[in-house]
């Protein structure tokens, strides 16, 4: 298990539907059926349900993928990361 993997965010950044389990930590930026999808951990039927939904819902996936790209650009960009890091080390 990876405490905070970049793969889901890399997928979001290029407009790929993103699926993570609901027990993975660090993915608070992924909002279910808004900019990505969650499935119940250790529940293969739920993962199957989510994947079938992705494969059968082209129109809603386009919106979710656009929202994923926007999430990365607005909240998780390198510029935002640098700004937040500098704020941590800059005296108030």
N, C-alpha and C positions, 0 to 999 in steps of 0.2 A: 504494500500500500504506500502511496505517495501522499504526504501531507498536503502538498500544494503543487499539483502538476500544471505545467503551462499548456499542455495539449488542448484542453477545452477552450482556452482563451485564444490560442493560435487558430483553432477552427473558427471561432466566432469572428476573428479579425478578417478572415477571407470569405465569410458568408456561407460557411458550412453548418448545417444543423448540429447543435451541440447537445450531447446526452451525457449526464453524469448521475451517479447514484445519490440518493438523498442523505447518505451518511458521510459523504466526502466533505472534509472540512476545507475552508478557504474559498468556497465558491458562492459567497453571498451575493456577488454581482450577477449571478445567473438566476433569473426569475422564471419559474416554470410557466411554459406556454406564452411567454412574452419575448424572451430573447434566447431561450434554450429549453431543454426538457430535463426533468428529473424522473427517475424510476426508483421503485422501492428496492433497496439493496437486498441481495440474495433472493430475489423474486424474478426468476427467468420469465414467467408469464407476463409480469408487468413490463419488463424490458421488451418483450415481444410486442406487447400492446403499443408501447411508445414508438418502436421502430415501424410497425405497420401503419400507425398514424402518420408518421413522417413520409412514408412511401406513398400514401394515398391522398395526401393533402398538399398539393403543390402550391396553391394560392396562399394558404396560411403560413406555409414554410417560408415563402418569399418575405412576408412581413417579419417573421421571427428572425430570419437571417439578416434583414436590414436592421432590426433592433439590436442584434448581436454586434454588428459592425459599429453601430452608433455607441453602444456600451463601451466597446474597446476605445473608440476615438475620444469619447467624452470622459471616461472614468479610468481607463487603464492604459493610456498611451504612454510612450516613453517620456514625453514632455511632462505629463502629469506626474509620473513616477519621480522624475528629476526634481520637479517643483516640490513635491511632498518630502523628498529626502532632504533638500536644502532647508525646508522649513523646520525639520527636526534638528538640524545642526546650527540654525541661526538663532542667536539669543533674542529674546523678546524685548 
